Amino acid sequence: MTALSFDDEGVDVVYEGTEFRLEKALIEEATEKSYPDVTDHEVLKIVEEDPNISGEPRRIGDIVESI
């Protein structure tokens, strides 16, 4: 299971026991979208080759606002 923790500057990721950070600029470059408009599902696809995605996608802008 992959854990994602969002903030204004990027995403902390735990993937298969390895912790790392995806910076805002890297996410924007990979998705060709503004950081707040990227969804959690899109970030998961950056991290995992074939992610098991369920539920509705949520925009990072909405996630960060709710914190």
All heavy atoms as a GROMACS GRO file, in nm:
protein
  529
    1MET      N    1   0.083  -0.118   0.000
    1MET     CA    2   0.000   0.000   0.000
    1MET      C    3   0.088   0.125   0.000
    1MET      O    4   0.191   0.130   0.065
    1MET     CB    5  -0.090   0.000   0.124
    1MET     CG    6  -0.183   0.118   0.129
    1MET     SD    7  -0.287   0.108   0.275
    1MET     CE    8  -0.315   0.279   0.300
    2THR      N    9   0.046   0.224  -0.072
    2THR     CA   10   0.118   0.351  -0.081
    2THR      C   11   0.046   0.455   0.002
    2THR      O   12  -0.076   0.469  -0.008
    2THR     CB   13   0.126   0.397  -0.227
    2THR    OG1   14   0.193   0.296  -0.303
    2THR    CG2   15   0.202   0.527  -0.240
    3ALA      N   16   0.120   0.528   0.083
    3ALA     CA   17   0.062   0.636   0.164
    3ALA      C   18   0.109   0.769   0.108
    3ALA      O   19   0.228   0.789   0.080
    3ALA     CB   20   0.105   0.623   0.309
    4LEU      N   21   0.014   0.862   0.089
    4LEU     CA   22   0.044   0.995   0.038
    4LEU      C   23   0.002   1.098   0.142
    4LEU      O   24  -0.108   1.091   0.196
    4LEU     CB   25  -0.034   1.021  -0.092
    4LEU     CG   26  -0.015   0.921  -0.206
    4LEU    CD1   27  -0.110   0.955  -0.320
    4LEU    CD2   28   0.127   0.920  -0.253
    5SER      N   29   0.089   1.195   0.168
    5SER     CA   30   0.059   1.304   0.261
    5SER      C   31   0.089   1.435   0.190
    5SER      O   32   0.204   1.463   0.154
    5SER     CB   33   0.146   1.289   0.386
    5SER     OG   34   0.120   1.395   0.475
    6PHE      N   35  -0.016   1.515   0.168
    6PHE     CA   36  -0.008   1.636   0.087
    6PHE      C   37   0.012   1.761   0.170
    6PHE      O   38  -0.043   1.773   0.279
    6PHE     CB   39  -0.137   1.653   0.005
    6PHE     CG   40  -0.165   1.539  -0.088
    6PHE    CD1   41  -0.237   1.428  -0.047
    6PHE    CD2   42  -0.118   1.542  -0.219
    6PHE    CE1   43  -0.262   1.323  -0.134
    6PHE    CE2   44  -0.143   1.437  -0.306
    6PHE     CZ   45  -0.215   1.327  -0.263
    7ASP      N   46   0.089   1.857   0.117
    7ASP     CA   47   0.097   1.991   0.172
    7ASP      C   48   0.116   2.089   0.057
    7ASP      O   49   0.113   2.049  -0.058
    7ASP     CB   50   0.206   2.004   0.280
    7ASP     CG   51   0.347   1.979   0.228
    7ASP    OD1   52   0.378   2.021   0.114
    7ASP    OD2   53   0.427   1.919   0.301
    8ASP      N   54   0.132   2.216   0.088
    8ASP     CA   55   0.141   2.320  -0.016
    8ASP      C   56   0.263   2.307  -0.106
    8ASP      O   57   0.263   2.362  -0.217
    8ASP     CB   58   0.142   2.459   0.048
    8ASP     CG   59   0.009   2.497   0.107
    8ASP    OD1   60  -0.094   2.454   0.053
    8ASP    OD2   61   0.009   2.570   0.208
    9GLU      N   62   0.366   2.238  -0.063
    9GLU     CA   63   0.491   2.233  -0.137
    9GLU      C   64   0.522   2.099  -0.203
    9GLU      O   65   0.621   2.086  -0.273
    9GLU     CB   66   0.607   2.273  -0.045
    9GLU     CG   67   0.594   2.414   0.009
    9GLU     CD   68   0.587   2.519  -0.102
    9GLU    OE1   69   0.663   2.508  -0.199
    9GLU    OE2   70   0.504   2.610  -0.091
   10GLY      N   71   0.438   1.998  -0.177
   10GLY     CA   72   0.464   1.867  -0.236
   10GLY      C   73   0.394   1.756  -0.162
   10GLY      O   74   0.304   1.780  -0.083
   11VAL      N   75   0.440   1.633  -0.187
   11VAL     CA   76   0.376   1.515  -0.131
   11VAL      C   77   0.482   1.425  -0.068
   11VAL      O   78   0.582   1.392  -0.131
   11VAL     CB   79   0.302   1.436  -0.242
   11VAL    CG1   80   0.231   1.314  -0.183
   11VAL    CG2   81   0.203   1.524  -0.316
   12ASP      N   82   0.458   1.388   0.057
   12ASP     CA   83   0.540   1.286   0.122
   12ASP      C   84   0.480   1.151   0.087
   12ASP      O   85   0.358   1.132   0.097
   12ASP     CB   86   0.542   1.305   0.274
   12ASP     CG   87   0.617   1.430   0.316
   12ASP    OD1   88   0.722   1.458   0.256
   12ASP    OD2   89   0.569   1.501   0.407
   13VAL      N   90   0.565   1.058   0.044
   13VAL     CA   91   0.518   0.929  -0.004
   13VAL      C   92   0.587   0.818   0.075
   13VAL      O   93   0.706   0.826   0.104
   13VAL     CB   94   0.553   0.911  -0.154
   13VAL    CG1   95   0.507   0.776  -0.205
   13VAL    CG2   96   0.496   1.024  -0.237
   14VAL      N   97   0.510   0.715   0.109
   14VAL     CA   98   0.566   0.591   0.161
   14VAL      C   99   0.522   0.483   0.064
   14VAL      O  100   0.404   0.453   0.051
   14VAL     CB  101   0.518   0.559   0.304
   14VAL    CG1  102   0.578   0.427   0.351
   14VAL    CG2  103   0.552   0.672   0.400
   15TYR      N  104   0.618   0.425  -0.008
   15TYR     CA  105   0.592   0.324  -0.110
   15TYR      C  106   0.677   0.202  -0.082
   15TYR      O  107   0.801   0.211  -0.081
   15TYR     CB  108   0.622   0.380  -0.250
   15TYR     CG  109   0.609   0.280  -0.361
   15TYR    CD1  110   0.487   0.224  -0.394
   15TYR    CD2  111   0.720   0.239  -0.433
   15TYR    CE1  112   0.475   0.131  -0.496
   15TYR    CE2  113   0.710   0.147  -0.535
   15TYR     CZ  114   0.587   0.093  -0.567
   15TYR     OH  115   0.575   0.001  -0.668
   16GLU      N  116   0.613   0.091  -0.055
   16GLU     CA  117   0.682  -0.035  -0.025
   16GLU      C  118   0.790  -0.016   0.082
   16GLU      O  119   0.903  -0.065   0.069
   16GLU     CB  120   0.739  -0.097  -0.152
   16GLU     CG  121   0.633  -0.139  -0.250
   16GLU     CD  122   0.686  -0.212  -0.372
   16GLU    OE1  123   0.810  -0.221  -0.388
   16GLU    OE2  124   0.603  -0.259  -0.451
   17GLY      N  125   0.757   0.060   0.186
   17GLY     CA  126   0.847   0.081   0.298
   17GLY      C  127   0.951   0.190   0.278
   17GLY      O  128   1.028   0.220   0.368
   18THR      N  129   0.955   0.250   0.160
   18THR     CA  130   1.051   0.356   0.132
   18THR      C  131   0.981   0.491   0.138
   18THR      O  132   0.877   0.510   0.076
   18THR     CB  133   1.114   0.337  -0.008
   18THR    OG1  134   1.178   0.209  -0.013
   18THR    CG2  135   1.215   0.446  -0.039
   19GLU      N  136   1.038   0.584   0.214
   19GLU     CA  137   0.982   0.717   0.226
   19GLU      C  138   1.058   0.814   0.137
   19GLU      O  139   1.181   0.811   0.133
   19GLU     CB  140   0.991   0.766   0.371
   19GLU     CG  141   0.911   0.682   0.468
   19GLU     CD  142   0.923   0.730   0.611
   19GLU    OE1  143   0.939   0.854   0.632
   19GLU    OE2  144   0.918   0.646   0.701
   20PHE      N  145   0.985   0.898   0.064
   20PHE     CA  146   1.047   1.001  -0.018
   20PHE      C  147   0.948   1.114  -0.040
   20PHE      O  148   0.832   1.105  -0.003
   20PHE     CB  149   1.099   0.945  -0.151
   20PHE     CG  150   0.994   0.878  -0.237
   20PHE    CD1  151   0.928   0.950  -0.336
   20PHE    CD2  152   0.962   0.744  -0.220
   20PHE    CE1  153   0.833   0.889  -0.416
   20PHE    CE2  154   0.868   0.682  -0.300
   20PHE     CZ  155   0.803   0.755  -0.397
   21ARG      N  156   0.996   1.221  -0.100
   21ARG     CA  157   0.915   1.340  -0.123
   21ARG      C  158   0.908   1.370  -0.271
   21ARG      O  159   1.010   1.367  -0.341
   21ARG     CB  160   0.976   1.459  -0.050
   21ARG     CG  161   0.900   1.588  -0.071
   21ARG     CD  162   0.886   1.660   0.060
   21ARG     NE  163   0.820   1.787   0.043
   21ARG     CZ  164   0.696   1.810   0.081
   21ARG    NH1  165   0.627   1.715   0.140
   21ARG    NH2  166   0.641   1.927   0.066
   22LEU      N  167   0.788   1.400  -0.320
   22LEU     CA  168   0.769   1.452  -0.455
   22LEU      C  169   0.743   1.601  -0.443
   22LEU      O  170   0.644   1.642  -0.382
   22LEU     CB  171   0.650   1.384  -0.523
   22LEU     CG  172   0.660   1.236  -0.553
   22LEU    CD1  173   0.528   1.183  -0.609
   22LEU    CD2  174   0.772   1.210  -0.651
   23GLU      N  175   0.832   1.680  -0.496
   23GLU     CA  176   0.818   1.824  -0.488
   23GLU      C  177   0.710   1.874  -0.584
   23GLU      O  178   0.684   1.813  -0.690
   23GLU     CB  179   0.950   1.894  -0.519
   23GLU     CG  180   1.060   1.865  -0.417
   23GLU     CD  181   1.031   1.919  -0.279
   23GLU    OE1  182   0.960   2.022  -0.267
   23GLU    OE2  183   1.079   1.858  -0.181
   24LYS      N  184   0.651   1.985  -0.551
   24LYS     CA  185   0.545   2.048  -0.629
   24LYS      C  186   0.584   2.063  -0.777
   24LYS      O  187   0.508   2.028  -0.866
   24LYS     CB  188   0.514   2.185  -0.566
   24LYS     CG  189   0.417   2.270  -0.638
   24LYS     CD  190   0.402   2.403  -0.562
   24LYS     CE  191   0.315   2.500  -0.636
   24LYS     NZ  192   0.296   2.624  -0.560
   25ALA      N  193   0.704   2.113  -0.803
   25ALA     CA  194   0.750   2.137  -0.941
   25ALA      C  195   0.757   2.006  -1.020
   25ALA      O  196   0.721   2.002  -1.138
   25ALA     CB  197   0.885   2.206  -0.940
   26LEU      N  198   0.803   1.900  -0.957
   26LEU     CA  199   0.812   1.771  -1.025
   26LEU      C  200   0.673   1.719  -1.061
   26LEU      O  201   0.652   1.669  -1.171
   26LEU     CB  202   0.883   1.670  -0.936
   26LEU     CG  203   0.897   1.533  -1.001
   26LEU    CD1  204   1.042   1.509  -1.039
   26LEU    CD2  205   0.849   1.426  -0.908
   27ILE      N  206   0.578   1.734  -0.971
   27ILE     CA  207   0.441   1.689  -0.996
   27ILE      C  208   0.379   1.770  -1.109
   27ILE      O  209   0.313   1.715  -1.198
   27ILE     CB  210   0.357   1.697  -0.867
   27ILE    CG1  211   0.411   1.596  -0.765
   27ILE    CG2  212   0.209   1.674  -0.896
   27ILE    CD1  213   0.356   1.613  -0.624
   28GLU      N  214   0.402   1.901  -1.108
   28GLU     CA  215   0.348   1.986  -1.215
   28GLU      C  216   0.408   1.949  -1.349
   28GLU      O  217   0.338   1.944  -1.451
   28GLU     CB  218   0.375   2.134  -1.184
   28GLU     CG  219   0.291   2.187  -1.071
   28GLU     CD  220   0.320   2.331  -1.035
   28GLU    OE1  221   0.436   2.376  -1.052
   28GLU    OE2  222   0.228   2.399  -0.989
   29GLU      N  223   0.537   1.921  -1.352
   29GLU     CA  224   0.604   1.884  -1.477
   29GLU      C  225   0.552   1.749  -1.528
   29GLU      O  226   0.526   1.732  -1.648
   29GLU     CB  227   0.755   1.876  -1.456
   29GLU     CG  228   0.831   1.846  -1.581
   29GLU     CD  229   0.982   1.845  -1.557
   29GLU    OE1  230   1.031   1.924  -1.475
   29GLU    OE2  231   1.048   1.763  -1.622
   30ALA      N  232   0.534   1.654  -1.438
   30ALA     CA  233   0.490   1.520  -1.478
   30ALA      C  234   0.346   1.519  -1.528
   30ALA      O  235   0.312   1.441  -1.618
   30ALA     CB  236   0.505   1.424  -1.361
   31THR      N  237   0.261   1.604  -1.470
   31THR     CA  238   0.120   1.603  -1.507
   31THR      C  239   0.082   1.713  -1.605
   31THR      O  240  -0.027   1.710  -1.661
   31THR     CB  241   0.031   1.620  -1.382
   31THR    OG1  242   0.060   1.746  -1.320
   31THR    CG2  243   0.050   1.505  -1.284
   32GLU      N  244   0.173   1.810  -1.622
   32GLU     CA  245   0.146   1.928  -1.707
   32GLU      C  246   0.021   2.003  -1.660
   32GLU      O  247  -0.058   2.051  -1.739
   32GLU     CB  248   0.135   1.889  -1.854
   32GLU     CG  249   0.263   1.829  -1.908
   32GLU     CD  250   0.255   1.790  -2.054
   32GLU    OE1  251   0.145   1.788  -2.112
   32GLU    OE2  252   0.363   1.762  -2.111
   33LYS      N  253   0.005   2.010  -1.526
   33LYS     CA  254  -0.106   2.080  -1.463
   33LYS      C  255  -0.055   2.164  -1.347
   33LYS      O  256   0.052   2.135  -1.292
   33LYS     CB  257  -0.208   1.981  -1.405
   33LYS     CG  258  -0.286   1.902  -1.504
   33LYS     CD  259  -0.370   1.802  -1.427
   33LYS     CE  260  -0.506   1.783  -1.485
   33LYS     NZ  261  -0.585   1.687  -1.406
   34SER      N  262  -0.134   2.262  -1.308
   34SER     CA  263  -0.105   2.338  -1.188
   34SER      C  264  -0.121   2.247  -1.066
   34SER      O  265  -0.215   2.166  -1.060
   34SER     CB  266  -0.203   2.455  -1.179
   34SER     OG  267  -0.193   2.519  -1.056
   35TYR      N  268  -0.032   2.257  -0.969
   35TYR     CA  269  -0.030   2.169  -0.853
   35TYR      C  270  -0.167   2.154  -0.786
   35TYR      O  271  -0.211   2.040  -0.760
   35TYR     CB  272   0.076   2.217  -0.754
   35TYR     CG  273   0.093   2.132  -0.631
   35TYR    CD1  274   0.149   2.005  -0.640
   35TYR    CD2  275   0.053   2.178  -0.506
   35TYR    CE1  276   0.166   1.926  -0.526
   35TYR    CE2  277   0.070   2.100  -0.393
   35TYR     CZ  278   0.125   1.975  -0.403
   35TYR     OH  279   0.141   1.897  -0.291
   36PRO      N  280  -0.241   2.262  -0.758
   36PRO     CA  281  -0.371   2.245  -0.692
   36PRO      C  282  -0.473   2.167  -0.775
   36PRO      O  283  -0.568   2.110  -0.720
   36PRO     CB  284  -0.420   2.388  -0.668
   36PRO     CG  285  -0.299   2.472  -0.675
   36PRO     CD  286  -0.206   2.403  -0.770
   37ASP      N  287  -0.455   2.163  -0.907
   37ASP     CA  288  -0.550   2.094  -0.995
   37ASP      C  289  -0.518   1.946  -1.017
   37ASP      O  290  -0.598   1.872  -1.074
   37ASP     CB  291  -0.558   2.164  -1.130
   37ASP     CG  292  -0.618   2.303  -1.118
   37ASP    OD1  293  -0.706   2.323  -1.032
   37ASP    OD2  294  -0.577   2.391  -1.195
   38VAL      N  295  -0.402   1.901  -0.971
   38VAL     CA  296  -0.364   1.761  -0.984
   38VAL      C  297  -0.444   1.681  -0.881
   38VAL      O  298  -0.470   1.727  -0.771
   38VAL     CB  299  -0.212   1.744  -0.959
   38VAL    CG1  300  -0.171   1.598  -0.961
   38VAL    CG2  301  -0.132   1.824  -1.060
   39THR      N  302  -0.484   1.558  -0.918
   39THR     CA  303  -0.560   1.475  -0.825
   39THR      C  304  -0.470   1.376  -0.753
   39THR      O  305  -0.359   1.346  -0.800
   39THR     CB  306  -0.672   1.397  -0.897
   39THR    OG1  307  -0.612   1.300  -0.984
   39THR    CG2  308  -0.765   1.489  -0.974
   40ASP      N  309  -0.521   1.325  -0.642
   40ASP     CA  310  -0.447   1.222  -0.569
   40ASP      C  311  -0.426   1.098  -0.655
   40ASP      O  312  -0.322   1.034  -0.647
   40ASP     CB  313  -0.518   1.187  -0.438
   40ASP     CG  314  -0.663   1.144  -0.455
   40ASP    OD1  315  -0.723   1.164  -0.563
   40ASP    OD2  316  -0.719   1.090  -0.357
   41HIS      N  317  -0.521   1.067  -0.743
   41HIS     CA  318  -0.506   0.952  -0.833
   41HIS      C  319  -0.389   0.973  -0.930
   41HIS      O  320  -0.314   0.879  -0.958
   41HIS     CB  321  -0.634   0.927  -0.912
   41HIS     CG  322  -0.747   0.875  -0.827
   41HIS    ND1  323  -0.866   0.836  -0.881
   41HIS    CD2  324  -0.760   0.857  -0.694
   41HIS    CE1  325  -0.946   0.794  -0.785
   41HIS    NE2  326  -0.884   0.808  -0.670
   42GLU      N  327  -0.373   1.096  -0.979
   42GLU     CA  328  -0.262   1.124  -1.071
   42GLU      C  329  -0.127   1.110  -1.000
   42GLU      O  330  -0.031   1.058  -1.058
   42GLU     CB  331  -0.277   1.264  -1.130
   42GLU     CG  332  -0.394   1.274  -1.227
   42GLU     CD  333  -0.424   1.416  -1.269
   42GLU    OE1  334  -0.437   1.504  -1.181
   42GLU    OE2  335  -0.435   1.439  -1.391
   43VAL      N  336  -0.119   1.153  -0.875
   43VAL     CA  337   0.006   1.138  -0.798
   43VAL      C  338   0.035   0.990  -0.777
   43VAL      O  339   0.149   0.945  -0.793
   43VAL     CB  340  -0.002   1.214  -0.664
   43VAL    CG1  341   0.121   1.184  -0.578
   43VAL    CG2  342  -0.016   1.365  -0.688
   44LEU      N  343  -0.067   0.914  -0.744
   44LEU     CA  344  -0.049   0.770  -0.724
   44LEU      C  345   0.004   0.703  -0.851
   44LEU      O  346   0.090   0.615  -0.845
   44LEU     CB  347  -0.181   0.707  -0.682
   44LEU     CG  348  -0.177   0.568  -0.622
   44LEU    CD1  349  -0.080   0.560  -0.505
   44LEU    CD2  350  -0.315   0.525  -0.580
   45LYS      N  351  -0.042   0.749  -0.967
   45LYS     CA  352   0.006   0.693  -1.094
   45LYS      C  353   0.152   0.730  -1.120
   45LYS      O  354   0.222   0.657  -1.192
   45LYS     CB  355  -0.082   0.740  -1.209
   45LYS     CG  356  -0.219   0.676  -1.208
   45LYS     CD  357  -0.307   0.732  -1.318
   45LYS     CE  358  -0.447   0.676  -1.311
   45LYS     NZ  359  -0.536   0.736  -1.412
   46ILE      N  360   0.199   0.840  -1.066
   46ILE     CA  361   0.340   0.876  -1.077
   46ILE      C  362   0.425   0.779  -0.995
   46ILE      O  363   0.532   0.738  -1.037
   46ILE     CB  364   0.366   1.021  -1.029
   46ILE    CG1  365   0.299   1.121  -1.123
   46ILE    CG2  366   0.515   1.050  -1.016
   46ILE    CD1  367   0.298   1.264  -1.070
   47VAL      N  368   0.374   0.741  -0.879
   47VAL     CA  369   0.449   0.657  -0.786
   47VAL      C  370   0.446   0.510  -0.826
   47VAL      O  371   0.548   0.442  -0.826
   47VAL     CB  372   0.393   0.673  -0.642
   47VAL    CG1  373   0.462   0.579  -0.546
   47VAL    CG2  374   0.406   0.818  -0.596
   48GLU      N  375   0.328   0.458  -0.859
   48GLU     CA  376   0.311   0.316  -0.889
   48GLU      C  377   0.287   0.294  -1.038
   48GLU      O  378   0.217   0.371  -1.102
   48GLU     CB  379   0.192   0.260  -0.812
   48GLU     CG  380   0.210   0.258  -0.663
   48GLU     CD  381   0.096   0.184  -0.594
   48GLU    OE1  382   0.052   0.080  -0.646
   48GLU    OE2  383   0.052   0.233  -0.489
   49GLU      N  384   0.338   0.184  -1.088
   49GLU     CA  385   0.319   0.151  -1.229
   49GLU      C  386   0.173   0.115  -1.259
   49GLU      O  387   0.116   0.159  -1.358
   49GLU     CB  388   0.410   0.034  -1.268
   49GLU     CG  389   0.405   0.002  -1.414
   49GLU     CD  390   0.506  -0.104  -1.451
   49GLU    OE1  391   0.617  -0.104  -1.395
   49GLU    OE2  392   0.472  -0.188  -1.536
   50ASP      N  393   0.113   0.033  -1.174
   50ASP     CA  394  -0.026  -0.012  -1.195
   50ASP      C  395  -0.101  -0.004  -1.062
   50ASP      O  396  -0.127  -0.106  -0.998
   50ASP     CB  397  -0.026  -0.155  -1.250
   50ASP     CG  398  -0.163  -0.202  -1.291
   50ASP    OD1  399  -0.249  -0.117  -1.322
   50ASP    OD2  400  -0.185  -0.324  -1.291
   51PRO      N  401  -0.136   0.118  -1.019
   51PRO     CA  402  -0.197   0.134  -0.886
   51PRO      C  403  -0.339   0.078  -0.879
   51PRO      O  404  -0.411   0.075  -0.978
   51PRO     CB  405  -0.198   0.285  -0.865
   51PRO     CG  406  -0.204   0.341  -1.003
   51PRO     CD  407  -0.126   0.244  -1.089
   52ASN      N  408  -0.376   0.033  -0.760
   52ASN     CA  409  -0.512  -0.010  -0.732
   52ASN      C  410  -0.588   0.113  -0.684
   52ASN      O  411  -0.580   0.149  -0.568
   52ASN     CB  412  -0.511  -0.122  -0.626
   52ASN     CG  413  -0.650  -0.172  -0.597
   52ASN    OD1  414  -0.745  -0.144  -0.671
   52ASN    ND2  415  -0.662  -0.248  -0.489
   53ILE      N  416  -0.660   0.177  -0.775
   53ILE     CA  417  -0.726   0.304  -0.744
   53ILE      C  418  -0.873   0.278  -0.717
   53ILE      O  419  -0.941   0.209  -0.791
   53ILE     CB  420  -0.710   0.403  -0.861
   53ILE    CG1  421  -0.562   0.438  -0.878
   53ILE    CG2  422  -0.793   0.528  -0.838
   53ILE    CD1  423  -0.532   0.528  -0.994
   54SER      N  424  -0.922   0.338  -0.607
   54SER     CA  425  -1.064   0.328  -0.574
   54SER      C  426  -1.113   0.463  -0.525
   54SER      O  427  -1.036   0.549  -0.486
   54SER     CB  428  -1.087   0.221  -0.467
   54SER     OG  429  -1.019   0.257  -0.348
   55GLY      N  430  -1.242   0.482  -0.529
   55GLY     CA  431  -1.301   0.607  -0.483
   55GLY      C  432  -1.287   0.718  -0.586
   55GLY      O  433  -1.229   0.701  -0.693
   56GLU      N  434  -1.343   0.831  -0.553
   56GLU     CA  435  -1.339   0.948  -0.640
   56GLU      C  436  -1.205   1.020  -0.627
   56GLU      O  437  -1.153   1.031  -0.516
   56GLU     CB  438  -1.452   1.045  -0.604
   56GLU     CG  439  -1.590   0.993  -0.635
   56GLU     CD  440  -1.613   0.978  -0.784
   56GLU    OE1  441  -1.574   1.069  -0.860
   56GLU    OE2  442  -1.668   0.875  -0.825
   57PRO      N  443  -1.150   1.070  -0.737
   57PRO     CA  444  -1.026   1.148  -0.726
   57PRO      C  445  -1.052   1.280  -0.654
   57PRO      O  446  -1.159   1.337  -0.666
   57PRO     CB  447  -0.986   1.172  -0.872
   57PRO     CG  448  -1.110   1.152  -0.951
   57PRO     CD  449  -1.198   1.059  -0.875
   58ARG      N  450  -0.952   1.324  -0.578
   58ARG     CA  451  -0.961   1.452  -0.507
   58ARG      C  452  -0.848   1.542  -0.552
   58ARG      O  453  -0.734   1.498  -0.560
   58ARG     CB  454  -0.952   1.430  -0.356
   58ARG     CG  455  -1.071   1.354  -0.301
   58ARG     CD  456  -1.062   1.333  -0.151
   58ARG     NE  457  -1.049   1.459  -0.080
   58ARG     CZ  458  -0.994   1.471   0.039
   58ARG    NH1  459  -0.944   1.368   0.102
   58ARG    NH2  460  -0.988   1.590   0.098
   59ARG      N  461  -0.880   1.669  -0.578
   59ARG     CA  462  -0.779   1.768  -0.616
   59ARG      C  463  -0.689   1.798  -0.496
   59ARG      O  464  -0.737   1.807  -0.383
   59ARG     CB  465  -0.847   1.897  -0.661
   59ARG     CG  466  -0.918   1.889  -0.793
   59ARG     CD  467  -0.988   2.020  -0.828
   59ARG     NE  468  -0.896   2.134  -0.826
   59ARG     CZ  469  -0.900   2.234  -0.737
   59ARG    NH1  470  -0.992   2.238  -0.645
   59ARG    NH2  471  -0.812   2.330  -0.743
   60ILE      N  472  -0.559   1.817  -0.523
   60ILE     CA  473  -0.466   1.851  -0.415
   60ILE      C  474  -0.510   1.981  -0.348
   60ILE      O  475  -0.504   1.993  -0.226
   60ILE     CB  476  -0.322   1.862  -0.467
   60ILE    CG1  477  -0.271   1.724  -0.509
   60ILE    CG2  478  -0.231   1.923  -0.361
   60ILE    CD1  479  -0.134   1.724  -0.574
   61GLY      N  480  -0.559   2.078  -0.427
   61GLY     CA  481  -0.605   2.204  -0.369
   61GLY      C  482  -0.713   2.184  -0.266
   61GLY      O  483  -0.714   2.248  -0.160
   62ASP      N  484  -0.805   2.090  -0.290
   62ASP     CA  485  -0.911   2.059  -0.194
   62ASP      C  486  -0.859   1.985  -0.072
   62ASP      O  487  -0.902   2.009   0.040
   62ASP     CB  488  -1.022   1.976  -0.261
   62ASP     CG  489  -1.094   2.052  -0.371
   62ASP    OD1  490  -1.094   2.177  -0.368
   62ASP    OD2  491  -1.149   1.986  -0.461
   63ILE      N  492  -0.764   1.895  -0.094
   63ILE     CA  493  -0.705   1.819   0.016
   63ILE      C  494  -0.631   1.912   0.110
   63ILE      O  495  -0.648   1.905   0.233
   63ILE     CB  496  -0.610   1.709  -0.036
   63ILE    CG1  497  -0.690   1.605  -0.116
   63ILE    CG2  498  -0.534   1.643   0.078
   63ILE    CD1  499  -0.604   1.508  -0.195
   64VAL      N  500  -0.548   2.000   0.056
   64VAL     CA  501  -0.468   2.090   0.138
   64VAL      C  502  -0.557   2.189   0.215
   64VAL      O  503  -0.531   2.220   0.330
   64VAL     CB  504  -0.363   2.164   0.052
   64VAL    CG1  505  -0.293   2.272   0.130
   64VAL    CG2  506  -0.262   2.066  -0.004
   65GLU      N  507  -0.666   2.234   0.152
   65GLU     CA  508  -0.758   2.326   0.220
   65GLU      C  509  -0.825   2.261   0.340
   65GLU      O  510  -0.854   2.327   0.438
   65GLU     CB  511  -0.868   2.373   0.124
   65GLU     CG  512  -0.824   2.478   0.028
   65GLU     CD  513  -0.936   2.521  -0.065
   65GLU    OE1  514  -1.052   2.479  -0.045
   65GLU    OE2  515  -0.908   2.598  -0.157
   66SER      N  516  -0.849   2.129   0.334
   66SER     CA  517  -0.920   2.061   0.440
   66SER      C  518  -0.832   2.025   0.559
   66SER      O  519  -0.879   1.977   0.661
   66SER     CB  520  -0.989   1.934   0.387
   66SER     OG  521  -0.892   1.837   0.350
   67ILE      N  522  -0.701   2.047   0.547
   67ILE     CA  523  -0.607   2.013   0.655
   67ILE      C  524  -0.613   2.116   0.764
   67ILE      O  525  -0.619   2.230   0.746
   67ILE     CB  526  -0.463   1.996   0.602
   67ILE    CG1  527  -0.458   1.881   0.506
   67ILE    CG2  528  -0.365   1.976   0.714
   67ILE    CD1  529  -0.324   1.862   0.437
   0.00000   0.00000   0.00000
